[in-house]
Amino acid sequence: MVVLAGEDPLGGRPLLVRTPAGRRLSARVRAFRQELYAEAVRDWPAADREQFARLLTTFVRSLGAATR
């Protein structure tokens, strides 16, 4: 569901891109995850959901920065 599109000009690594089928599959997986997460926190108070979203966003950004 990905194809080789060349090499990264900065790093020389293979550059992969998703095919149309790969993009459709990604969209389906994203929708499934969103539904699952919504179900998991459905009974949480709004303030808890907001705090969780804020903390998770901060964590993901920090994790991304640490793995670059």
Predicted model as a PDB file, atoms N, CA, C, CB and O in Angstrom, pLDDT in the B-factor column:
MODEL        1                                                                  
ATOM      1  N   MET A   1       0.798  -1.169   0.000  1.00 92.00           N  
ATOM      2  CA  MET A   1       0.000   0.000   0.000  1.00 92.00           C  
ATOM      3  C   MET A   1       0.857   1.256   0.000  1.00 92.00           C  
ATOM      4  CB  MET A   1      -0.917  -0.015   1.168  1.00 92.00           C  
ATOM      5  O   MET A   1       0.367   2.378   0.129  1.00 92.00           O  
ATOM      6  N   VAL A   2       2.165   1.022  -0.151  1.00 93.00           N  
ATOM      7  CA  VAL A   2       3.103   2.123  -0.370  1.00 93.00           C  
ATOM      8  C   VAL A   2       3.935   1.776  -1.590  1.00 93.00           C  
ATOM      9  CB  VAL A   2       4.014   2.376   0.890  1.00 93.00           C  
ATOM     10  O   VAL A   2       4.088   0.608  -1.946  1.00 93.00           O  
ATOM     11  N   VAL A   3       4.462   2.796  -2.217  1.00 95.00           N  
ATOM     12  CA  VAL A   3       5.343   2.589  -3.367  1.00 95.00           C  
ATOM     13  C   VAL A   3       6.597   3.418  -3.161  1.00 95.00           C  
ATOM     14  CB  VAL A   3       4.634   2.970  -4.709  1.00 95.00           C  
ATOM     15  O   VAL A   3       6.577   4.453  -2.494  1.00 95.00           O  
ATOM     16  N   LEU A   4       7.666   2.954  -3.735  1.00 93.00           N  
ATOM     17  CA  LEU A   4       8.930   3.668  -3.697  1.00 93.00           C  
ATOM     18  C   LEU A   4       8.848   4.835  -4.666  1.00 93.00           C  
ATOM     19  CB  LEU A   4      10.121   2.730  -4.044  1.00 93.00           C  
ATOM     20  O   LEU A   4       8.574   4.651  -5.852  1.00 93.00           O  
ATOM     21  N   ALA A   5       9.088   6.042  -4.155  1.00 90.00           N  
ATOM     22  CA  ALA A   5       8.975   7.234  -4.991  1.00 90.00           C  
ATOM     23  C   ALA A   5      10.325   7.894  -5.229  1.00 90.00           C  
ATOM     24  CB  ALA A   5       8.023   8.229  -4.357  1.00 90.00           C  
ATOM     25  O   ALA A   5      10.387   8.995  -5.775  1.00 90.00           O  
ATOM     26  N   GLY A   6      11.378   7.252  -4.836  1.00 90.00           N  
ATOM     27  CA  GLY A   6      12.713   7.815  -5.013  1.00 90.00           C  
ATOM     28  C   GLY A   6      13.473   7.789  -3.711  1.00 90.00           C  
ATOM     29  O   GLY A   6      13.217   6.962  -2.836  1.00 90.00           O  
ATOM     30  N   GLU A   7      14.427   8.721  -3.595  1.00 90.00           N  
ATOM     31  CA  GLU A   7      15.226   8.817  -2.380  1.00 90.00           C  
ATOM     32  C   GLU A   7      15.067  10.185  -1.757  1.00 90.00           C  
ATOM     33  CB  GLU A   7      16.699   8.534  -2.673  1.00 90.00           C  
ATOM     34  O   GLU A   7      14.861  11.182  -2.449  1.00 90.00           O  
ATOM     35  N   ASP A   8      15.166  10.219  -0.441  1.00 86.00           N  
ATOM     36  CA  ASP A   8      15.154  11.473   0.287  1.00 86.00           C  
ATOM     37  C   ASP A   8      16.411  12.241  -0.109  1.00 86.00           C  
ATOM     38  CB  ASP A   8      15.083  11.240   1.837  1.00 86.00           C  
ATOM     39  O   ASP A   8      17.515  11.736   0.094  1.00 86.00           O  
ATOM     40  N   PRO A   9      16.281  13.452  -0.669  1.00 84.00           N  
ATOM     41  CA  PRO A   9      17.461  14.178  -1.131  1.00 84.00           C  
ATOM     42  C   PRO A   9      18.408  14.578  -0.001  1.00 84.00           C  
ATOM     43  CB  PRO A   9      17.033  15.405  -1.877  1.00 84.00           C  
ATOM     44  O   PRO A   9      19.592  14.809  -0.244  1.00 84.00           O  
ATOM     45  N   LEU A  10      17.908  14.661   1.213  1.00 84.00           N  
ATOM     46  CA  LEU A  10      18.767  15.060   2.330  1.00 84.00           C  
ATOM     47  C   LEU A  10      19.440  13.878   3.003  1.00 84.00           C  
ATOM     48  CB  LEU A  10      17.966  15.824   3.347  1.00 84.00           C  
ATOM     49  O   LEU A  10      20.553  14.004   3.513  1.00 84.00           O  
ATOM     50  N   GLY A  11      18.774  12.731   3.009  1.00 82.00           N  
ATOM     51  CA  GLY A  11      19.328  11.602   3.745  1.00 82.00           C  
ATOM     52  C   GLY A  11      19.631  10.389   2.895  1.00 82.00           C  
ATOM     53  O   GLY A  11      20.271   9.448   3.364  1.00 82.00           O  
ATOM     54  N   GLY A  12      19.185  10.396   1.660  1.00 83.00           N  
ATOM     55  CA  GLY A  12      19.435   9.256   0.794  1.00 83.00           C  
ATOM     56  C   GLY A  12      18.601   8.029   1.111  1.00 83.00           C  
ATOM     57  O   GLY A  12      18.776   6.982   0.487  1.00 83.00           O  
ATOM     58  N   ARG A  13      17.702   8.144   2.066  1.00 89.00           N  
ATOM     59  CA  ARG A  13      16.856   6.998   2.412  1.00 89.00           C  
ATOM     60  C   ARG A  13      15.736   6.866   1.388  1.00 89.00           C  
ATOM     61  CB  ARG A  13      16.272   7.149   3.847  1.00 89.00           C  
ATOM     62  O   ARG A  13      15.370   7.839   0.728  1.00 89.00           O  
ATOM     63  N   PRO A  14      15.193   5.659   1.261  1.00 91.00           N  
ATOM     64  CA  PRO A  14      14.064   5.486   0.330  1.00 91.00           C  
ATOM     65  C   PRO A  14      12.894   6.374   0.729  1.00 91.00           C  
ATOM     66  CB  PRO A  14      13.614   4.009   0.287  1.00 91.00           C  
ATOM     67  O   PRO A  14      12.590   6.510   1.914  1.00 91.00           O  
ATOM     68  N   LEU A  15      12.249   6.966  -0.239  1.00 91.00           N  
ATOM     69  CA  LEU A  15      11.083   7.797  -0.012  1.00 91.00           C  
ATOM     70  C   LEU A  15       9.856   6.999  -0.435  1.00 91.00           C  
ATOM     71  CB  LEU A  15      11.184   9.150  -0.790  1.00 91.00           C  
ATOM     72  O   LEU A  15       9.686   6.673  -1.610  1.00 91.00           O  
ATOM     73  N   LEU A  16       9.009   6.691   0.535  1.00 92.00           N  
ATOM     74  CA  LEU A  16       7.807   5.900   0.279  1.00 92.00           C  
ATOM     75  C   LEU A  16       6.584   6.793   0.319  1.00 92.00           C  
ATOM     76  CB  LEU A  16       7.671   4.759   1.301  1.00 92.00           C  
ATOM     77  O   LEU A  16       6.510   7.708   1.140  1.00 92.00           O  
ATOM     78  N   VAL A  17       5.634   6.542  -0.546  1.00 94.00           N  
ATOM     79  CA  VAL A  17       4.366   7.264  -0.535  1.00 94.00           C  
ATOM     80  C   VAL A  17       3.236   6.240  -0.548  1.00 94.00           C  
ATOM     81  CB  VAL A  17       4.256   8.244  -1.754  1.00 94.00           C  
ATOM     82  O   VAL A  17       3.370   5.144  -1.091  1.00 94.00           O  
ATOM     83  N   ARG A  18       2.110   6.632   0.072  1.00 95.00           N  
ATOM     84  CA  ARG A  18       0.954   5.744   0.099  1.00 95.00           C  
ATOM     85  C   ARG A  18       0.243   5.765  -1.248  1.00 95.00           C  
ATOM     86  CB  ARG A  18      -0.015   6.147   1.223  1.00 95.00           C  
ATOM     87  O   ARG A  18       0.137   6.802  -1.902  1.00 95.00           O  
ATOM     88  N   THR A  19      -0.228   4.619  -1.632  1.00 96.00           N  
ATOM     89  CA  THR A  19      -1.061   4.512  -2.823  1.00 96.00           C  
ATOM     90  C   THR A  19      -2.469   4.991  -2.469  1.00 96.00           C  
ATOM     91  CB  THR A  19      -1.083   3.043  -3.370  1.00 96.00           C  
ATOM     92  O   THR A  19      -2.767   5.185  -1.291  1.00 96.00           O  
ATOM     93  N   PRO A  20      -3.339   5.187  -3.456  1.00 96.00           N  
ATOM     94  CA  PRO A  20      -4.731   5.522  -3.121  1.00 96.00           C  
ATOM     95  C   PRO A  20      -5.351   4.506  -2.153  1.00 96.00           C  
ATOM     96  CB  PRO A  20      -5.574   5.599  -4.400  1.00 96.00           C  
ATOM     97  O   PRO A  20      -6.075   4.889  -1.234  1.00 96.00           O  
ATOM     98  N   ALA A  21      -5.074   3.234  -2.355  1.00 96.00           N  
ATOM     99  CA  ALA A  21      -5.602   2.218  -1.440  1.00 96.00           C  
ATOM    100  C   ALA A  21      -5.009   2.388  -0.044  1.00 96.00           C  
ATOM    101  CB  ALA A  21      -5.306   0.804  -1.973  1.00 96.00           C  
ATOM    102  O   ALA A  21      -5.700   2.185   0.955  1.00 96.00           O  
ATOM    103  N   GLY A  22      -3.744   2.755   0.025  1.00 96.00           N  
ATOM    104  CA  GLY A  22      -3.104   2.997   1.314  1.00 96.00           C  
ATOM    105  C   GLY A  22      -3.712   4.185   2.029  1.00 96.00           C  
ATOM    106  O   GLY A  22      -3.886   4.158   3.248  1.00 96.00           O  
ATOM    107  N   ARG A  23      -4.038   5.235   1.278  1.00 96.00           N  
ATOM    108  CA  ARG A  23      -4.687   6.406   1.882  1.00 96.00           C  
ATOM    109  C   ARG A  23      -6.082   6.055   2.390  1.00 96.00           C  
ATOM    110  CB  ARG A  23      -4.771   7.560   0.866  1.00 96.00           C  
ATOM    111  O   ARG A  23      -6.493   6.516   3.455  1.00 96.00           O  
ATOM    112  N   ARG A  24      -6.805   5.241   1.629  1.00 97.00           N  
ATOM    113  CA  ARG A  24      -8.143   4.828   2.085  1.00 97.00           C  
ATOM    114  C   ARG A  24      -8.045   3.990   3.356  1.00 97.00           C  
ATOM    115  CB  ARG A  24      -8.872   4.029   0.979  1.00 97.00           C  
ATOM    116  O   ARG A  24      -8.830   4.167   4.288  1.00 97.00           O  
ATOM    117  N   LEU A  25      -7.080   3.080   3.387  1.00 97.00           N  
ATOM    118  CA  LEU A  25      -6.906   2.252   4.576  1.00 97.00           C  
ATOM    119  C   LEU A  25      -6.522   3.112   5.772  1.00 97.00           C  
ATOM    120  CB  LEU A  25      -5.841   1.173   4.331  1.00 97.00           C  
ATOM    121  O   LEU A  25      -7.033   2.898   6.872  1.00 97.00           O  
ATOM    122  N   SER A  26      -5.635   4.075   5.578  1.00 97.00           N  
ATOM    123  CA  SER A  26      -5.257   4.983   6.668  1.00 97.00           C  
ATOM    124  C   SER A  26      -6.476   5.719   7.206  1.00 97.00           C  
ATOM    125  CB  SER A  26      -4.201   5.994   6.188  1.00 97.00           C  
ATOM    126  O   SER A  26      -6.621   5.872   8.419  1.00 97.00           O  
ATOM    127  N   ALA A  27      -7.342   6.170   6.326  1.00 98.00           N  
ATOM    128  CA  ALA A  27      -8.553   6.884   6.752  1.00 98.00           C  
ATOM    129  C   ALA A  27      -9.466   5.963   7.562  1.00 98.00           C  
ATOM    130  CB  ALA A  27      -9.314   7.443   5.526  1.00 98.00           C  
ATOM    131  O   ALA A  27     -10.046   6.387   8.561  1.00 98.00           O  
ATOM    132  N   ARG A  28      -9.593   4.716   7.139  1.00 98.00           N  
ATOM    133  CA  ARG A  28     -10.438   3.764   7.874  1.00 98.00           C  
ATOM    134  C   ARG A  28      -9.860   3.485   9.258  1.00 98.00           C  
ATOM    135  CB  ARG A  28     -10.582   2.446   7.086  1.00 98.00           C  
ATOM    136  O   ARG A  28     -10.598   3.425  10.241  1.00 98.00           O  
ATOM    137  N   VAL A  29      -8.541   3.313   9.335  1.00 98.00           N  
ATOM    138  CA  VAL A  29      -7.888   3.054  10.625  1.00 98.00           C  
ATOM    139  C   VAL A  29      -8.053   4.263  11.542  1.00 98.00           C  
ATOM    140  CB  VAL A  29      -6.380   2.726  10.427  1.00 98.00           C  
ATOM    141  O   VAL A  29      -8.340   4.107  12.729  1.00 98.00           O  
ATOM    142  N   ARG A  30      -7.873   5.470  10.997  1.00 97.00           N  
ATOM    143  CA  ARG A  30      -8.020   6.697  11.788  1.00 97.00           C  
ATOM    144  C   ARG A  30      -9.449   6.807  12.333  1.00 97.00           C  
ATOM    145  CB  ARG A  30      -7.671   7.944  10.931  1.00 97.00           C  
ATOM    146  O   ARG A  30      -9.637   7.131  13.506  1.00 97.00           O  
ATOM    147  N   ALA A  31     -10.442   6.545  11.503  1.00 98.00           N  
ATOM    148  CA  ALA A  31     -11.840   6.617  11.941  1.00 98.00           C  
ATOM    149  C   ALA A  31     -12.118   5.588  13.029  1.00 98.00           C  
ATOM    150  CB  ALA A  31     -12.792   6.398  10.750  1.00 98.00           C  
ATOM    151  O   ALA A  31     -12.802   5.886  14.008  1.00 98.00           O  
ATOM    152  N   PHE A  32     -11.589   4.377  12.861  1.00 98.00           N  
ATOM    153  CA  PHE A  32     -11.777   3.330  13.866  1.00 98.00           C  
ATOM    154  C   PHE A  32     -11.175   3.759  15.202  1.00 98.00           C  
ATOM    155  CB  PHE A  32     -11.142   2.004  13.395  1.00 98.00           C  
ATOM    156  O   PHE A  32     -11.806   3.610  16.249  1.00 98.00           O  
ATOM    157  N   ARG A  33      -9.948   4.296  15.163  1.00 97.00           N  
ATOM    158  CA  ARG A  33      -9.294   4.733  16.402  1.00 97.00           C  
ATOM    159  C   ARG A  33     -10.094   5.839  17.072  1.00 97.00           C  
ATOM    160  CB  ARG A  33      -7.862   5.217  16.118  1.00 97.00           C  
ATOM    161  O   ARG A  33     -10.271   5.822  18.290  1.00 97.00           O  
ATOM    162  N   GLN A  34     -10.579   6.798  16.294  1.00 96.00           N  
ATOM    163  CA  GLN A  34     -11.354   7.892  16.875  1.00 96.00           C  
ATOM    164  C   GLN A  34     -12.619   7.370  17.550  1.00 96.00           C  
ATOM    165  CB  GLN A  34     -11.717   8.920  15.797  1.00 96.00           C  
ATOM    166  O   GLN A  34     -12.978   7.825  18.636  1.00 96.00           O  
ATOM    167  N   GLU A  35     -13.289   6.426  16.918  1.00 98.00           N  
ATOM    168  CA  GLU A  35     -14.493   5.835  17.514  1.00 98.00           C  
ATOM    169  C   GLU A  35     -14.154   5.084  18.797  1.00 98.00           C  
ATOM    170  CB  GLU A  35     -15.179   4.887  16.516  1.00 98.00           C  
ATOM    171  O   GLU A  35     -14.871   5.186  19.793  1.00 98.00           O  
ATOM    172  N   LEU A  36     -13.064   4.335  18.768  1.00 97.00           N  
ATOM    173  CA  LEU A  36     -12.644   3.561  19.939  1.00 97.00           C  
ATOM    174  C   LEU A  36     -12.296   4.489  21.097  1.00 97.00           C  
ATOM    175  CB  LEU A  36     -11.437   2.666  19.594  1.00 97.00           C  
ATOM    176  O   LEU A  36     -12.722   4.255  22.229  1.00 97.00           O  
ATOM    177  N   TYR A  37     -11.525   5.542  20.822  1.00 95.00           N  
ATOM    178  CA  TYR A  37     -11.140   6.483  21.879  1.00 95.00           C  
ATOM    179  C   TYR A  37     -12.371   7.190  22.443  1.00 95.00           C  
ATOM    180  CB  TYR A  37     -10.131   7.518  21.340  1.00 95.00           C  
ATOM    181  O   TYR A  37     -12.487   7.367  23.656  1.00 95.00           O  
ATOM    182  N   ALA A  38     -13.283   7.591  21.568  1.00 96.00           N  
ATOM    183  CA  ALA A  38     -14.498   8.260  22.023  1.00 96.00           C  
ATOM    184  C   ALA A  38     -15.298   7.349  22.946  1.00 96.00           C  
ATOM    185  CB  ALA A  38     -15.358   8.690  20.826  1.00 96.00           C  
ATOM    186  O   ALA A  38     -15.835   7.800  23.958  1.00 96.00           O  
ATOM    187  N   GLU A  39     -15.375   6.081  22.601  1.00 97.00           N  
ATOM    188  CA  GLU A  39     -16.097   5.116  23.437  1.00 97.00           C  
ATOM    189  C   GLU A  39     -15.403   4.949  24.786  1.00 97.00           C  
ATOM    190  CB  GLU A  39     -16.204   3.753  22.722  1.00 97.00           C  
ATOM    191  O   GLU A  39     -16.062   4.861  25.821  1.00 97.00           O  
ATOM    192  N   ALA A  40     -14.072   4.906  24.772  1.00 97.00           N  
ATOM    193  CA  ALA A  40     -13.314   4.678  26.009  1.00 97.00           C  
ATOM    194  C   ALA A  40     -13.501   5.802  27.018  1.00 97.00           C  
ATOM    195  CB  ALA A  40     -11.838   4.521  25.694  1.00 97.00           C  
ATOM    196  O   ALA A  40     -13.499   5.554  28.224  1.00 97.00           O  
ATOM    197  N   VAL A  41     -13.663   7.037  26.542  1.00 97.00           N  
ATOM    198  CA  VAL A  41     -13.771   8.173  27.461  1.00 97.00           C  
ATOM    199  C   VAL A  41     -15.184   8.741  27.527  1.00 97.00           C  
ATOM    200  CB  VAL A  41     -12.809   9.264  27.047  1.00 97.00           C  
ATOM    201  O   VAL A  41     -15.406   9.811  28.092  1.00 97.00           O  
ATOM    202  N   ARG A  42     -16.117   8.028  26.957  1.00 97.00           N  
ATOM    203  CA  ARG A  42     -17.501   8.503  26.866  1.00 97.00           C  
ATOM    204  C   ARG A  42     -18.065   8.944  28.212  1.00 97.00           C  
ATOM    205  CB  ARG A  42     -18.378   7.420  26.288  1.00 97.00           C  
ATOM    206  O   ARG A  42     -18.753   9.962  28.285  1.00 97.00           O  
ATOM    207  N   ASP A  43     -17.788   8.202  29.267  1.00 98.00           N  
ATOM    208  CA  ASP A  43     -18.373   8.498  30.573  1.00 98.00           C  
ATOM    209  C   ASP A  43     -17.515   9.438  31.417  1.00 98.00           C  
ATOM    210  CB  ASP A  43     -18.600   7.218  31.326  1.00 98.00           C  
ATOM    211  O   ASP A  43     -17.868   9.732  32.559  1.00 98.00           O  
ATOM    212  N   TRP A  44     -16.408   9.906  30.880  1.00 98.00           N  
ATOM    213  CA  TRP A  44     -15.549  10.820  31.633  1.00 98.00           C  
ATOM    214  C   TRP A  44     -16.187  12.207  31.669  1.00 98.00           C  
ATOM    215  CB  TRP A  44     -14.126  10.886  31.008  1.00 98.00           C  
ATOM    216  O   TRP A  44     -16.860  12.611  30.720  1.00 98.00           O  
ATOM    217  N   PRO A  45     -15.977  12.916  32.740  1.00 98.00           N  
ATOM    218  CA  PRO A  45     -16.418  14.314  32.759  1.00 98.00           C  
ATOM    219  C   PRO A  45     -15.681  15.112  31.671  1.00 98.00           C  
ATOM    220  CB  PRO A  45     -16.172  14.947  34.164  1.00 98.00           C  
ATOM    221  O   PRO A  45     -14.542  14.799  31.327  1.00 98.00           O  
ATOM    222  N   ALA A  46     -16.335  16.128  31.145  1.00 97.00           N  
ATOM    223  CA  ALA A  46     -15.744  16.929  30.064  1.00 97.00           C  
ATOM    224  C   ALA A  46     -14.382  17.494  30.459  1.00 97.00           C  
ATOM    225  CB  ALA A  46     -16.684  18.072  29.678  1.00 97.00           C  
ATOM    226  O   ALA A  46     -13.457  17.515  29.647  1.00 97.00           O  
ATOM    227  N   ALA A  47     -14.261  17.947  31.692  1.00 98.00           N  
ATOM    228  CA  ALA A  47     -12.983  18.521  32.142  1.00 98.00           C  
ATOM    229  C   ALA A  47     -11.868  17.482  32.096  1.00 98.00           C  
ATOM    230  CB  ALA A  47     -13.117  19.083  33.568  1.00 98.00           C  
ATOM    231  O   ALA A  47     -10.735  17.807  31.739  1.00 98.00           O  
ATOM    232  N   ASP A  48     -12.177  16.236  32.454  1.00 98.00           N  
ATOM    233  CA  ASP A  48     -11.168  15.174  32.408  1.00 98.00           C  
ATOM    234  C   ASP A  48     -10.771  14.867  30.965  1.00 98.00           C  
ATOM    235  CB  ASP A  48     -11.695  13.899  33.098  1.00 98.00           C  
ATOM    236  O   ASP A  48      -9.593  14.661  30.674  1.00 98.00           O  
ATOM    237  N   ARG A  49     -11.752  14.835  30.063  1.00 97.00           N  
ATOM    238  CA  ARG A  49     -11.447  14.584  28.647  1.00 97.00           C  
ATOM    239  C   ARG A  49     -10.559  15.691  28.087  1.00 97.00           C  
ATOM    240  CB  ARG A  49     -12.750  14.477  27.819  1.00 97.00           C  
ATOM    241  O   ARG A  49      -9.615  15.423  27.344  1.00 97.00           O  
ATOM    242  N   GLU A  50     -10.865  16.928  28.446  1.00 97.00           N  
ATOM    243  CA  GLU A  50     -10.064  18.060  27.968  1.00 97.00           C  
ATOM    244  C   GLU A  50      -8.642  18.010  28.511  1.00 97.00           C  
ATOM    245  CB  GLU A  50     -10.722  19.379  28.364  1.00 97.00           C  
ATOM    246  O   GLU A  50      -7.683  18.268  27.784  1.00 97.00           O  
ATOM    247  N   GLN A  51      -8.509  17.678  29.789  1.00 98.00           N  
ATOM    248  CA  GLN A  51      -7.172  17.588  30.383  1.00 98.00           C  
ATOM    249  C   GLN A  51      -6.388  16.436  29.761  1.00 98.00           C  
ATOM    250  CB  GLN A  51      -7.267  17.404  31.913  1.00 98.00           C  
ATOM    251  O   GLN A  51      -5.203  16.583  29.462  1.00 98.00           O  
ATOM    252  N   PHE A  52      -7.031  15.310  29.568  1.00 97.00           N  
ATOM    253  CA  PHE A  52      -6.377  14.162  28.941  1.00 97.00           C  
ATOM    254  C   PHE A  52      -5.902  14.518  27.537  1.00 97.00           C  
ATOM    255  CB  PHE A  52      -7.331  12.955  28.891  1.00 97.00           C  
ATOM    256  O   PHE A  52      -4.774  14.198  27.164  1.00 97.00           O  
ATOM    257  N   ALA A  53      -6.750  15.173  26.762  1.00 96.00           N  
ATOM    258  CA  ALA A  53      -6.374  15.562  25.400  1.00 96.00           C  
ATOM    259  C   ALA A  53      -5.182  16.511  25.417  1.00 96.00           C  
ATOM    260  CB  ALA A  53      -7.563  16.221  24.680  1.00 96.00           C  
ATOM    261  O   ALA A  53      -4.269  16.380  24.602  1.00 96.00           O  
ATOM    262  N   ARG A  54      -5.186  17.454  26.332  1.00 97.00           N  
ATOM    263  CA  ARG A  54      -4.075  18.406  26.428  1.00 97.00           C  
ATOM    264  C   ARG A  54      -2.777  17.695  26.808  1.00 97.00           C  
ATOM    265  CB  ARG A  54      -4.395  19.503  27.459  1.00 97.00           C  
ATOM    266  O   ARG A  54      -1.734  17.924  26.195  1.00 97.00           O  
ATOM    267  N   LEU A  55      -2.848  16.830  27.824  1.00 98.00           N  
ATOM    268  CA  LEU A  55      -1.655  16.105  28.264  1.00 98.00           C  
ATOM    269  C   LEU A  55      -1.150  15.138  27.201  1.00 98.00           C  
ATOM    270  CB  LEU A  55      -1.947  15.348  29.548  1.00 98.00           C  
ATOM    271  O   LEU A  55       0.058  15.014  26.999  1.00 98.00           O  
ATOM    272  N   LEU A  56      -2.060  14.458  26.525  1.00 96.00           N  
ATOM    273  CA  LEU A  56      -1.653  13.526  25.483  1.00 96.00           C  
ATOM    274  C   LEU A  56      -0.986  14.265  24.324  1.00 96.00           C  
ATOM    275  CB  LEU A  56      -2.860  12.726  24.981  1.00 96.00           C  
ATOM    276  O   LEU A  56       0.004  13.791  23.768  1.00 96.00           O  
ATOM    277  N   THR A  57      -1.524  15.413  23.967  1.00 97.00           N  
ATOM    278  CA  THR A  57      -0.920  16.219  22.900  1.00 97.00           C  
ATOM    279  C   THR A  57       0.489  16.645  23.288  1.00 97.00           C  
ATOM    280  CB  THR A  57      -1.786  17.459  22.597  1.00 97.00           C  
ATOM    281  O   THR A  57       1.411  16.569  22.476  1.00 97.00           O  
ATOM    282  N   THR A  58       0.653  17.089  24.522  1.00 98.00           N  
ATOM    283  CA  THR A  58       1.974  17.480  25.000  1.00 98.00           C  
ATOM    284  C   THR A  58       2.934  16.298  24.968  1.00 98.00           C  
ATOM    285  CB  THR A  58       1.883  18.049  26.416  1.00 98.00           C  
ATOM    286  O   THR A  58       4.082  16.444  24.550  1.00 98.00           O  
ATOM    287  N   PHE A  59       2.477  15.136  25.403  1.00 98.00           N  
ATOM    288  CA  PHE A  59       3.303  13.935  25.399  1.00 98.00           C  
ATOM    289  C   PHE A  59       3.735  13.557  23.987  1.00 98.00           C  
ATOM    290  CB  PHE A  59       2.551  12.777  26.040  1.00 98.00           C  
ATOM    291  O   PHE A  59       4.909  13.269  23.750  1.00 98.00           O  
ATOM    292  N   VAL A  60       2.800  13.556  23.058  1.00 96.00           N  
ATOM    293  CA  VAL A  60       3.112  13.172  21.676  1.00 96.00           C  
ATOM    294  C   VAL A  60       4.131  14.133  21.069  1.00 96.00           C  
ATOM    295  CB  VAL A  60       1.830  13.145  20.815  1.00 96.00           C  
ATOM    296  O   VAL A  60       5.049  13.699  20.374  1.00 96.00           O  
ATOM    297  N   ARG A  61       3.982  15.416  21.321  1.00 97.00           N  
ATOM    298  CA  ARG A  61       4.961  16.393  20.817  1.00 97.00           C  
ATOM    299  C   ARG A  61       6.335  16.137  21.413  1.00 97.00           C  
ATOM    300  CB  ARG A  61       4.509  17.830  21.138  1.00 97.00           C  
ATOM    301  O   ARG A  61       7.338  16.168  20.699  1.00 97.00           O  
ATOM    302  N   SER A  62       6.390  15.886  22.709  1.00 97.00           N  
ATOM    303  CA  SER A  62       7.662  15.626  23.370  1.00 97.00           C  
ATOM    304  C   SER A  62       8.298  14.345  22.860  1.00 97.00           C  
ATOM    305  CB  SER A  62       7.469  15.547  24.874  1.00 97.00           C  
ATOM    306  O   SER A  62       9.511  14.281  22.662  1.00 97.00           O  
ATOM    307  N   LEU A  63       7.479  13.330  22.649  1.00 96.00           N  
ATOM    308  CA  LEU A  63       7.991  12.066  22.126  1.00 96.00           C  
ATOM    309  C   LEU A  63       8.550  12.264  20.729  1.00 96.00           C  
ATOM    310  CB  LEU A  63       6.892  10.995  22.114  1.00 96.00           C  
ATOM    311  O   LEU A  63       9.611  11.733  20.403  1.00 96.00           O  
ATOM    312  N   GLY A  64       7.845  13.026  19.900  1.00 94.00           N  
ATOM    313  CA  GLY A  64       8.334  13.310  18.562  1.00 94.00           C  
ATOM    314  C   GLY A  64       9.671  14.037  18.578  1.00 94.00           C  
ATOM    315  O   GLY A  64      10.575  13.719  17.805  1.00 94.00           O  
ATOM    316  N   ALA A  65       9.785  15.009  19.461  1.00 95.00           N  
ATOM    317  CA  ALA A  65      11.037  15.768  19.561  1.00 95.00           C  
ATOM    318  C   ALA A  65      12.181  14.875  20.062  1.00 95.00           C  
ATOM    319  CB  ALA A  65      10.856  16.980  20.505  1.00 95.00           C  
ATOM    320  O   ALA A  65      13.322  15.029  19.628  1.00 95.00           O  
ATOM    321  N   ALA A  66      11.882  13.961  20.957  1.00 96.00           N  
ATOM    322  CA  ALA A  66      12.916  13.084  21.501  1.00 96.00           C  
ATOM    323  C   ALA A  66      13.388  12.039  20.510  1.00 96.00           C  
ATOM    324  CB  ALA A  66      12.410  12.403  22.735  1.00 96.00           C  
ATOM    325  O   ALA A  66      14.482  11.495  20.665  1.00 96.00           O  
ATOM    326  N   THR A  67      12.596  11.749  19.505  1.00 91.00           N  
ATOM    327  CA  THR A  67      12.970  10.681  18.557  1.00 91.00           C  
ATOM    328  C   THR A  67      13.460  11.218  17.231  1.00 91.00           C  
ATOM    329  CB  THR A  67      11.797   9.766  18.314  1.00 91.00           C  
ATOM    330  O   THR A  67      13.651  10.444  16.293  1.00 91.00           O  
ATOM    331  N   ARG A  68      13.665  12.496  17.125  1.00 85.00           N  
ATOM    332  CA  ARG A  68      14.182  13.064  15.862  1.00 85.00           C  
ATOM    333  C   ARG A  68      15.663  12.912  15.789  1.00 85.00           C  
ATOM    334  CB  ARG A  68      13.810  14.539  15.720  1.00 85.00           C  
ATOM    335  O   ARG A  68      16.279  13.326  14.808  1.00 85.00           O  
TER     336      ARG A  68                                                      
ENDMDL                                                                          
END                                                                             
